[in-house]
């Protein structure tokens, strides 16, 4: 029988044989969780200082640990650190190297904690840092949409339902609709950050610890707003990772919807917009092609993040309290969601301000499909007809115009009066595209004045908003 590998296994005292090489390769996580090193070193530093503060460690040991951890961080960032898969994870790799540097003091660092509360703390810190990087990207994107909306506040385009021309709107109004979506996404991330900003460290394996830890001091050092109330929940909870992935999935769903529109709008059949060349590619065989690769890739990557969310939900659904090794599988979906949503937001934030709107093409498309039919019905209501009667009259007018391949505004007064004597000489003032959008003056409507008012409100809100 082989002997336990006490040199490389910090928990091997209980075992009479070494871990199988196959199992070691199967169960290691350092290949992907090493990206947590900054968070692991930060929380280990705070933990060591706290242990000295409460008298569990000597000041000399705490100082040695702090200095040793700084050296480990420097080695990692210089690329001089050797990650060892036999040490399983980022925590044991850092602790082992720390002990090599400072000796027995490194072995005292783990007093009063477990890898269970250690990893839960690291992942919360990492996710919090990710949110703090994403919020400025969202703000930049939202600002880009605001600028585009302002530039196109008067630009008429068709509004669609069922991808059929419905009513004319302004391009600026459409951009503000996109902005509303991304602002809700921002709010979800802020909410998720508040809920994850709770310190699990000090819960130890699952039951707390016998050492007189000052958890509130550690929380203050690491910027947590509170400490966890229940040790069982603290070490086993991954709600925060699921919530982040849900927020990330919603962001990508919104970007995917925008992508679908940009892909359609940039085709020659629509020609509403032109994307900057640097965000497109060509074809290896068809020299005329300008492919909207960035929107297409974002649309495709959306499935990845939805998959990441689903993976975490399925991971957690059958786990009893408290920690289970299943939770090692939480990191790769979370990391992938963070990486994917970050790059997608970055490319959109850079691309949006440079979208070129083809105003003539947008307006020409809005003139098709009888988009001012509702305006004609509203006109008849103003002349005293009940709306349902007006709806019926306009339906007949549209049928006539379609048969003669003409738009409503192209019909003469005599032609229009065939369908209702309520139609008078002022009718054409109400059924042009510009009249249609200008008439939609309700709060939040598409009228250019309302678009500009919405932009002004947005700019005032930005001026008043605190950083977070």
Wavefront OBJ file of the C-alpha trace (Angstrom):
o trace
v 0.000 0.000 0.000
v 1.364 3.422 -0.912
v 2.054 5.940 1.813
v 0.152 9.205 2.177
v 1.689 12.141 0.369
v 2.122 14.376 3.403
v 4.377 16.759 1.525
v 1.773 17.851 -0.970
v -1.542 17.160 0.774
v -2.459 19.495 3.611
v -5.277 17.220 4.697
v -3.482 13.875 4.257
v -3.064 12.942 7.915
v -6.345 11.031 7.867
v -5.451 8.937 4.794
v -3.397 5.773 4.405
v -2.741 6.055 0.670
v -2.078 8.764 -1.830
v -4.766 10.171 -4.054
v -4.957 8.504 -7.429
v -3.311 10.559 -10.159
v -6.519 10.229 -12.138
v -8.595 11.557 -9.224
v -6.097 14.359 -8.626
v -6.388 15.446 -12.256
v -10.168 15.018 -12.156
v -10.682 17.029 -8.981
v -8.190 19.882 -9.315
v -9.542 23.381 -9.812
v -6.383 25.459 -9.810
v -6.337 25.451 -13.610
v -9.320 27.806 -13.527
v -9.649 29.176 -9.985
v -6.145 30.682 -9.966
v -7.785 33.845 -11.275
v -9.053 34.320 -7.697
v -5.540 34.954 -6.403
v -5.992 38.683 -5.741
v -9.167 38.098 -3.772
v -7.631 35.144 -1.908
v -4.590 37.157 -0.893
v -6.723 40.140 0.150
v -8.956 38.059 2.399
v -6.005 36.092 3.813
v -4.298 39.364 4.679
v -7.410 40.669 6.426
v -7.837 37.331 8.232
v -4.229 37.373 9.490
v -4.529 40.927 10.749
v -7.752 40.043 12.527
v -6.177 36.965 14.161
v -3.407 39.176 15.544
v -5.973 41.764 16.655
v -7.848 39.173 18.758
v -4.663 37.566 20.087
v -4.814 34.272 18.195
v -1.667 35.138 16.207
v 1.352 37.095 17.336
v 1.995 40.432 15.684
v 5.251 39.029 14.335
v 3.456 36.119 12.679
v 0.819 38.419 11.205
v 3.487 40.757 9.837
v 5.353 37.803 8.330
v 2.162 36.493 6.738
v 1.294 39.898 5.282
v 4.755 40.359 3.835
v 4.811 36.792 2.529
v 1.452 37.212 0.826
v 2.688 40.375 -0.858
v 5.634 38.398 -2.194
v 3.316 35.655 -3.453
v 1.164 38.236 -5.235
v 4.247 39.764 -6.816
v 5.430 36.353 -8.009
v 2.041 35.581 -9.550
v 1.827 38.917 -11.325
v 5.403 38.586 -12.629
v 4.624 35.108 -13.953
v 7.195 33.555 -11.604
v 4.712 31.573 -9.513
v 4.516 27.835 -10.179
v 0.946 26.555 -9.953
v 0.805 22.922 -8.850
v -2.218 20.805 -9.720
v -1.388 18.372 -6.909
v -2.235 21.200 -4.479
v -5.748 21.240 -5.944
v -6.754 24.885 -5.815
v -5.703 28.501 -5.572
v -5.969 28.511 -1.771
v -3.628 25.608 -1.104
v -1.167 26.768 -3.760
v -0.877 30.185 -2.146
v -0.699 28.791 1.376
v 1.961 26.249 0.417
v 4.135 28.903 -1.213
v 3.595 31.236 1.746
v 4.821 28.510 4.087
v 7.892 27.977 1.917
v 8.677 31.677 2.228
v 8.005 32.329 5.935
v 7.962 28.895 7.557
v 5.599 27.820 10.338
v 3.835 31.177 10.502
v 2.330 30.309 7.122
v 0.785 27.196 8.625
v -1.003 29.324 11.238
v -2.851 31.417 8.658
v -5.662 28.887 8.276
v -6.585 29.083 11.964
v -10.287 29.730 12.394
v -11.274 29.247 8.785
v -11.994 26.523 6.242
v -11.643 26.392 2.514
v -15.440 26.398 2.553
v -15.766 29.929 3.890
v -12.522 30.941 2.195
v -13.741 30.148 -1.324
v -17.180 31.615 -0.614
v -15.451 34.861 0.332
v -13.154 34.823 -2.690
v -16.007 34.317 -5.136
v -18.070 37.086 -3.572
v -15.101 39.439 -3.805
v -14.450 38.410 -7.402
v -18.077 38.861 -8.440
v -18.263 42.206 -6.667
v -15.138 43.352 -8.507
v -16.665 42.187 -11.790
v -19.829 44.198 -11.174
v -17.731 47.251 -10.358
v -16.032 46.896 -13.742
v -19.293 46.311 -15.609
v -21.194 49.322 -14.289
v -18.928 51.893 -16.003
v -19.228 49.934 -19.266
v -23.008 50.100 -19.011
v -22.816 53.805 -18.242
v -20.642 54.383 -21.310
v -23.059 52.415 -23.478
v -26.075 54.256 -22.060
v -24.359 57.579 -22.732
v -23.666 56.505 -26.316
v -27.325 55.666 -26.813
v -28.297 59.027 -25.363
v -26.038 60.838 -27.829
v -27.377 58.833 -30.756
v -30.950 59.505 -29.647
v -30.257 63.218 -29.473
v -28.737 63.267 -32.946
v -31.714 61.378 -34.401
v -34.564 62.910 -32.399
v -36.338 64.025 -35.609
v -35.413 61.075 -37.823
v -38.562 59.199 -38.844
v -38.452 55.441 -39.158
v -41.066 52.694 -39.149
v -42.047 51.212 -35.842
v -42.838 47.510 -35.985
v -45.057 44.972 -34.329
v -44.842 41.380 -35.524
v -42.003 42.753 -37.717
v -44.740 44.428 -39.757
v -44.824 48.191 -40.190
v -47.097 49.551 -37.486
v -46.710 53.287 -36.857
v -43.958 55.805 -37.568
v -41.569 56.529 -34.720
v -38.312 58.432 -34.485
v -34.918 56.750 -34.482
v -34.100 58.699 -31.349
v -37.126 57.209 -29.622
v -35.962 53.728 -30.598
v -32.497 54.370 -29.118
v -34.079 55.541 -25.888
v -35.987 52.249 -25.782
v -32.655 50.409 -25.935
v -31.362 52.661 -23.175
v -34.296 51.821 -20.906
v -33.397 48.146 -21.228
v -29.740 48.624 -20.332
v -30.636 50.878 -17.404
v -32.798 48.111 -15.953
v -29.807 45.819 -16.394
v -27.682 48.284 -14.480
v -30.232 48.365 -11.680
v -30.214 44.561 -11.475
v -26.426 44.520 -11.121
v -26.535 47.160 -8.392
v -29.169 45.134 -6.543
v -27.149 41.941 -6.956
v -24.041 43.679 -5.632
v -25.877 44.782 -2.496
v -27.067 41.246 -1.767
v -23.683 39.597 -2.362
v -21.803 42.148 -0.271
v -22.021 40.012 2.875
v -18.948 38.379 4.437
v -19.037 34.568 4.859
v -15.495 34.310 6.284
v -15.617 33.194 9.896
v -18.270 30.564 9.234
v -15.425 28.009 8.968
v -16.460 24.640 7.555
v -20.159 24.956 8.421
v -20.676 25.544 12.163
v -18.579 28.579 12.995
v -15.377 28.321 15.046
v -14.151 28.232 18.634
v -11.727 31.107 18.019
v -12.796 34.647 19.051
v -12.896 36.016 15.536
v -13.785 39.647 14.905
v -15.771 39.126 11.732
v -16.941 42.726 11.558
v -13.332 43.906 11.476
v -12.633 41.590 8.513
v -15.793 42.793 6.788
v -14.645 46.386 7.198
v -11.174 45.572 5.861
v -12.619 43.881 2.762
v -15.397 46.394 2.130
v -18.314 44.110 2.974
v -21.453 45.839 4.223
v -22.391 43.069 6.649
v -21.419 39.644 7.936
v -23.435 36.497 7.299
v -26.013 35.573 9.925
v -25.881 31.795 9.552
v -22.754 29.713 9.021
v -24.551 26.819 7.299
v -26.053 29.135 4.726
v -22.887 31.204 4.310
v -20.646 28.360 3.151
v -23.215 26.705 0.904
v -24.930 29.726 -0.655
v -24.329 30.470 -4.311
v -27.440 32.577 -4.817
v -25.237 35.567 -5.534
v -23.525 33.766 -8.432
v -26.885 32.671 -9.846
v -28.260 36.179 -9.473
v -25.256 37.653 -11.235
v -25.599 35.172 -14.097
v -29.304 35.962 -14.339
v -28.489 39.665 -14.614
v -25.757 38.896 -17.150
v -28.153 36.750 -19.170
v -30.671 39.601 -19.262
v -27.956 41.989 -20.460
v -27.057 39.599 -23.262
v -30.707 39.035 -24.163
v -31.087 42.782 -24.597
v -27.877 43.078 -26.606
v -29.008 40.123 -28.692
v -32.304 41.849 -29.501
v -30.396 44.974 -30.519
v -28.087 42.810 -32.580
v -31.004 41.276 -34.430
v -32.282 44.728 -35.308
v -28.864 45.993 -36.413
v -28.341 42.885 -38.544
v -31.690 43.439 -40.260
v -31.317 47.213 -40.515
v -27.877 46.971 -42.121
v -29.009 44.694 -44.953
v -29.461 46.352 -48.381
v -33.163 45.502 -48.224
v -33.565 47.810 -45.216
v -30.490 50.022 -45.347
v -31.469 51.905 -42.195
v -27.967 51.952 -40.725
v -24.354 51.439 -41.625
v -21.999 49.911 -39.076
v -18.393 51.107 -38.880
v -16.078 49.035 -41.050
v -13.887 48.189 -38.063
v -16.789 46.304 -36.496
v -17.477 44.247 -39.618
v -15.665 41.711 -41.792
v -15.738 40.695 -45.424
v -16.107 37.438 -47.273
v -13.296 35.200 -48.491
v -15.146 34.648 -51.768
v -17.683 37.476 -52.247
v -15.856 40.817 -52.473
v -18.990 42.914 -52.031
v -19.837 41.578 -48.560
v -19.775 43.626 -45.380
v -20.837 41.272 -42.632
v -22.140 42.520 -39.247
v -19.923 40.145 -37.287
v -20.019 41.973 -33.958
v -23.832 41.894 -33.629
v -23.879 38.298 -34.884
v -21.279 37.188 -32.348
v -23.079 38.955 -29.524
v -26.295 37.228 -30.575
v -24.445 33.918 -30.537
v -22.670 34.502 -27.221
v -26.012 35.159 -25.564
v -26.641 31.407 -25.610
v -23.428 30.845 -23.646
v -24.480 33.096 -20.790
v -27.996 31.657 -20.682
v -26.265 28.266 -20.506
v -24.044 29.480 -17.654
v -27.120 30.520 -15.691
v -28.804 27.197 -16.346
v -25.661 25.315 -15.294
v -25.590 27.056 -11.918
v -29.295 26.509 -11.307
v -28.973 22.806 -12.061
v -25.780 22.605 -9.982
v -27.514 23.886 -6.870
v -30.942 22.341 -7.172
v -30.192 19.019 -5.463
v -27.618 19.963 -2.855
v -28.312 19.468 0.845
v -26.724 21.837 3.363
v -23.943 22.644 3.782
v -20.961 22.688 1.421
v -20.599 19.939 -1.194
v -17.783 19.387 -3.650
v -20.304 19.968 -6.436
v -19.754 23.640 -5.751
v -16.331 23.476 -7.329
v -18.339 23.547 -10.563
v -19.711 27.000 -9.793
v -16.647 28.875 -10.952
v -16.342 28.100 -14.649
v -19.926 29.136 -15.523
v -19.579 32.257 -13.379
v -16.211 33.162 -14.888
v -17.495 32.544 -18.400
v -20.547 34.731 -17.792
v -18.350 37.522 -16.437
v -15.898 37.299 -19.334
v -18.605 37.104 -21.992
v -20.830 39.913 -20.763
v -17.764 42.117 -20.259
v -16.463 41.799 -23.816
v -19.946 42.155 -25.310
v -20.594 45.359 -23.388
v -17.178 46.678 -24.378
v -17.722 46.192 -28.099
v -21.226 47.646 -27.976
v -20.068 50.651 -25.951
v -17.444 51.342 -28.623
v -19.693 50.651 -31.613
v -22.956 52.438 -30.767
v -21.746 56.065 -30.989
v -20.416 55.383 -34.490
v -23.554 53.869 -36.013
v -24.502 55.858 -39.125
v -28.250 56.324 -39.570
v -29.505 56.405 -43.165
v -32.341 58.844 -42.571
v -33.731 58.835 -46.118
v -33.996 55.048 -46.137
v -35.666 55.053 -42.736
v -38.208 57.625 -43.810
v -38.916 55.902 -47.120
v -39.613 52.648 -45.274
v -41.940 54.433 -42.854
v -43.929 55.710 -45.845
v -44.742 52.135 -46.780
v -47.222 49.844 -45.117
v -49.819 52.530 -44.379
v -48.125 53.452 -41.112
v -50.365 56.511 -40.623
v -53.602 54.514 -40.725
v -54.112 54.945 -36.993
v -53.693 58.691 -37.439
v -56.517 58.700 -39.972
v -58.694 56.767 -37.521
v -57.832 59.256 -34.752
v -58.684 62.094 -37.157
v -62.147 60.590 -37.739
v -62.656 60.192 -33.980
v -61.904 63.891 -33.707
v -64.666 64.490 -36.243
v -67.180 62.647 -34.064
v -67.041 59.013 -35.232
v -66.828 56.258 -32.591
v -63.386 54.669 -32.722
v -64.694 51.270 -33.902
v -66.550 52.914 -36.790
v -63.460 54.942 -37.626
v -61.368 51.759 -37.533
v -63.737 50.117 -40.032
v -63.649 53.120 -42.374
v -59.865 53.288 -42.367
v -59.626 49.557 -43.006
v -61.646 50.110 -46.179
v -59.431 53.074 -47.153
v -56.297 50.940 -46.672
v -57.797 48.210 -48.847
v -58.449 50.743 -51.589
v -54.963 52.268 -51.310
v -53.332 48.842 -51.400
v -55.298 47.918 -54.506
v -54.047 51.072 -56.217
v -50.520 50.773 -54.797
v -50.540 54.192 -53.176
v -49.943 55.430 -49.643
v -52.751 57.057 -47.654
v -51.176 60.498 -47.936
v -51.149 60.090 -51.741
v -54.923 59.676 -51.954
v -56.884 62.748 -52.992
v -59.523 64.363 -50.806
v -62.246 63.152 -53.168
v -60.960 59.581 -52.949
v -60.883 59.701 -49.158
v -64.382 61.199 -48.926
v -65.777 58.152 -50.743
v -65.394 56.325 -47.456
v -66.658 58.950 -44.992
v -68.284 62.361 -45.321
v -66.559 63.307 -42.045
v -63.275 63.645 -43.914
v -62.555 67.271 -44.684
v -59.907 69.352 -46.437
v -57.581 69.339 -43.416
v -57.129 65.576 -43.487
v -53.704 65.582 -45.146
v -52.313 67.679 -42.297
v -52.881 64.702 -40.013
v -51.646 61.740 -42.050
v -48.119 62.722 -43.008
v -45.236 60.950 -41.291
v -44.055 64.101 -39.542
v -47.559 64.903 -38.339
v -47.932 61.379 -37.037
v -44.795 61.369 -34.897
v -45.285 64.966 -33.756
v -48.774 64.132 -32.527
v -47.495 61.399 -30.168
v -46.861 63.894 -27.354
v -47.773 61.766 -24.367
v -45.054 61.450 -21.728
v -42.606 58.885 -23.052
v -43.986 59.120 -26.588
v -42.133 59.315 -29.886
v -42.731 63.008 -30.687
v -39.392 64.768 -31.214
v -40.240 67.196 -28.407
v -40.874 64.253 -26.078
v -37.646 62.580 -27.163
v -35.711 65.734 -26.341
v -37.546 66.058 -23.029
v -36.620 62.465 -22.179
v -33.000 63.184 -23.052
v -33.028 66.268 -20.823
v -34.483 64.229 -17.938
v -31.812 61.593 -18.476
v -29.024 64.161 -18.401
v -30.387 65.712 -15.203
v -30.604 62.273 -13.595
v -27.010 61.545 -14.584
v -25.847 64.817 -13.061
v -27.599 63.992 -9.798
v -26.610 60.333 -9.565
v -23.943 59.346 -7.093
v -21.181 56.990 -8.361
v -23.139 54.034 -6.979
l 1 2 3 4 5 6 7 8 9 10 11 12 13 14 15 16 17 18 19 20 21 22 23 24 25 26 27 28 29 30 31 32 33 34 35 36 37 38 39 40 41 42 43 44 45 46 47 48 49 50 51 52 53 54 55 56 57 58 59 60 61 62 63 64 65 66 67 68 69 70 71 72 73 74 75 76 77 78 79 80 81 82 83 84 85 86 87 88 89 90 91 92 93 94 95 96 97 98 99 100 101 102 103 104 105 106 107 108 109 110 111 112 113 114 115 116 117 118 119 120 121 122 123 124 125 126 127 128 129 130 131 132 133 134 135 136 137 138 139 140 141 142 143 144 145 146 147 148 149 150 151 152 153 154 155 156 157 158 159 160 161 162 163 164 165 166 167 168 169 170 171 172 173 174 175 176 177 178 179 180 181 182 183 184 185 186 187 188 189 190 191 192 193 194 195 196 197 198 199 200 201 202 203 204 205 206 207 208 209 210 211 212 213 214 215 216 217 218 219 220 221 222 223 224 225 226 227 228 229 230 231 232 233 234 235 236 237 238 239 240 241 242 243 244 245 246 247 248 249 250 251 252 253 254 255 256 257 258 259 260 261 262 263 264 265 266 267 268 269 270 271 272 273 274 275 276 277 278 279 280 281 282 283 284 285 286 287 288 289 290 291 292 293 294 295 296 297 298 299 300 301 302 303 304 305 306 307 308 309 310 311 312 313 314 315 316 317 318 319 320 321 322 323 324 325 326 327 328 329 330 331 332 333 334 335 336 337 338 339 340 341 342 343 344 345 346 347 348 349 350 351 352 353 354 355 356 357 358 359 360 361 362 363 364 365 366 367 368 369 370 371 372 373 374 375 376 377 378 379 380 381 382 383 384 385 386 387 388 389 390 391 392 393 394 395 396 397 398 399 400 401 402 403 404 405 406 407 408 409 410 411 412 413 414 415 416 417 418 419 420 421 422 423 424 425 426 427 428 429 430 431 432 433 434 435 436 437 438 439 440 441 442 443 444 445 446 447 448 449 450 451 452 453 454 455 456 457 458 459 460 461 462 463 464 465 466 467 468
